[in-house]
Amino acid sequence: MKTRCVKGLLSLFILGSCLLYFGCATPNSPAPAGPGRPTARVTHGSGPSIQEAQMERYDGPKARIAVGDFQVKAAGATVEIGDGLREMVVTSLFNTNRFIVLERQVIQEVMLEQDLGASGRVKRATAAPIGQLEGAELLVYGVVSEFKSDASGMGISIGMPNIPLRLGGGTKNAQMAIDLRVVDTGTGRILFATRVEGKASDFSGSIGTQLGGGRTAMPVTLGGYNNTPMEKAIRACIDKAIEYLCTKTPAQYFHYQ
């Protein structure tokens, strides 16, 4: 009986070590190459990596850019998902400090404020001037072509003889893809287009602890995916898309201060 109990405890210890090894990746520590590590790749197009360049502060000339709507054509995805992705692209482009990002979603409200200033009902010194809106040379459009919040997964449950404890766990995978187009506003020509995919997985234990999750802020429209594999897939996809935009935008567009 003692021998069986010792063997059971030893098996329990080995299983617990495996669960911790594959599931303890957090946003603040390097994830092992395997389950739990989000990945993203550009499936069309090529360009040098700018990971080293992104580590340095950029103070050079910028390109004027605006972000259009993100259409949603993936089965199971909603219009709100496209809105959330657009918000993330706008914020990420701004944070690169390589672009002058022009807001177009609230342009009607901006024009109404200018019209109010011109009506004479607002103090002249505080009225928004007319004729000073800035134009964009580049427009970014996107299509959500794939969105699977639970693409595939596997699980395991193990019980130990004569030990009143059952351990289990499983992986949950998510993947998404967006198709990006960058258009020159002067000619209407597409400068470049690409498809970016993001994939991620989490390992969870049935002892009540979620392993490998994240707590970074998400747009309100994507808040339902917080701390899920889909959150990591979304962020990996957006990060890779912005890196690609910075790399592929022709140098002649970077001429504004």
MOVEN-V554682 format. One record per residue. N is the residue number from 0. PHI is phi as a letter, one per 30 degrees, with the letter a starting at -180 (NA if undefined). NEAR is the number of other ideal C-beta (glycine too) atoms within 12 Angstrom. Layout:
# MOVEN-V554682
N,PHI,NEAR  N,PHI,NEAR
This chain:
# MOVEN-V554682
0,NA,9  1,d,9  2,d,11  3,d,14  4,d,15  5,d,16  6,d,17  7,d,24  8,d,19  9,d,16  10,d,22  11,d,25  12,d,17  13,d,17  14,d,28  15,d,25  16,d,15  17,d,22  18,d,30  19,d,22  20,d,21  21,d,29  22,c,32  23,d,29  24,d,29  25,b,21  26,d,22  27,c,10  28,b,12  29,d,11  30,d,28  31,d,19  32,d,11  33,l,19  34,e,33  35,j,37  36,c,30  37,d,38  38,b,28  39,b,31  40,a,24  41,d,31  42,d,23  43,b,18  44,j,24  45,a,13  46,l,19  47,d,13  48,d,15  49,c,22  50,e,14  51,d,9  52,d,18  53,d,20  54,d,9  55,c,13  56,d,11  57,c,18  58,b,10  59,d,18  60,d,18  61,b,28  62,c,36  63,d,30  64,b,39  65,b,32  66,c,38  67,d,29  68,d,23  69,c,41  70,d,23  71,c,28  72,b,20  73,d,27  74,d,13  75,i,17  76,c,30  77,c,22  78,d,18  79,d,22  80,d,38  81,d,33  82,d,26  83,d,36  84,d,49  85,d,37  86,e,30  87,d,36  88,d,43  89,e,32  90,d,23  91,d,32  92,d,37  93,d,21  94,d,19  95,d,33  96,i,22  97,c,33  98,b,34  99,c,25  100,c,32  101,c,29  102,d,24  103,c,26  104,d,19  105,c,13  106,d,18  107,d,12  108,d,14  109,d,21  110,d,19  111,d,16  112,d,21  113,d,20  114,d,18  115,d,18  116,d,22  117,d,17  118,d,15  119,i,10  120,c,12  121,c,17  122,e,11  123,e,12  124,d,8  125,c,11  126,d,18  127,d,22  128,d,16  129,c,16  130,j,11  131,c,12  132,d,18  133,c,19  134,c,18  135,c,29  136,d,29  137,b,40  138,b,32  139,c,45  140,b,30  141,b,41  142,b,29  143,d,40  144,c,28  145,a,30  146,a,36  147,b,29  148,d,33  149,b,23  150,d,25  151,a,17  152,a,21  153,a,18  154,b,16  155,b,20  156,b,16  157,b,23  158,c,17  159,c,24  160,e,18  161,i,17  162,b,20  163,d,10  164,a,19  165,b,18  166,c,29  167,a,23  168,a,33  169,a,26  170,c,29  171,b,35  172,c,31  173,b,36  174,a,33  175,b,49  176,a,37  177,b,46  178,c,34  179,c,44  180,b,31  181,c,38  182,c,26  183,d,23  184,d,25  185,d,15  186,c,11  187,i,11  188,d,16  189,d,19  190,d,28  191,a,26  192,b,25  193,a,35  194,c,27  195,c,40  196,c,35  197,b,41  198,b,35  199,a,41  200,b,40  201,b,40  202,c,36  203,b,31  204,c,30  205,d,22  206,d,20  207,j,10  208,c,19  209,c,26  210,c,33  211,i,38  212,d,30  213,b,30  214,b,15  215,d,24  216,d,18  217,b,27  218,e,28  219,e,14  220,d,23  221,c,35  222,d,19  223,d,18  224,c,37  225,e,23  226,h,25  227,b,31  228,e,42  229,d,40  230,e,36  231,d,41  232,d,41  233,d,50  234,d,37  235,d,36  236,d,46  237,d,43  238,e,33  239,d,38  240,d,44  241,d,42  242,e,32  243,d,38  244,d,42  245,d,35  246,d,26  247,c,30  248,d,33  249,e,19  250,d,14  251,d,14  252,d,29  253,c,24  254,b,15  255,c,21  256,c,10
